[in-house]
Amino acid sequence: MAKAGARKKKKAPPKLSDEELSERFKEAARAIGADISADQFDDLFHRVAKKKPPVKPAD
């Protein structure tokens, strides 16, 4: 017997394939005007991404 006022679980939306996700990403990038070459991306990425300091071995 179900509890009074119990909520029903919502169904999760169907998962998209990698190809569908890729296309949606490209469409969103075009919509916001993100149009750079791979070389420009790499340059920007290296400016933003920080290298993690080397981990010292435990003694």
Order of alpha helices (4+ residues) and beta strands (2+ residues): alpha-alpha
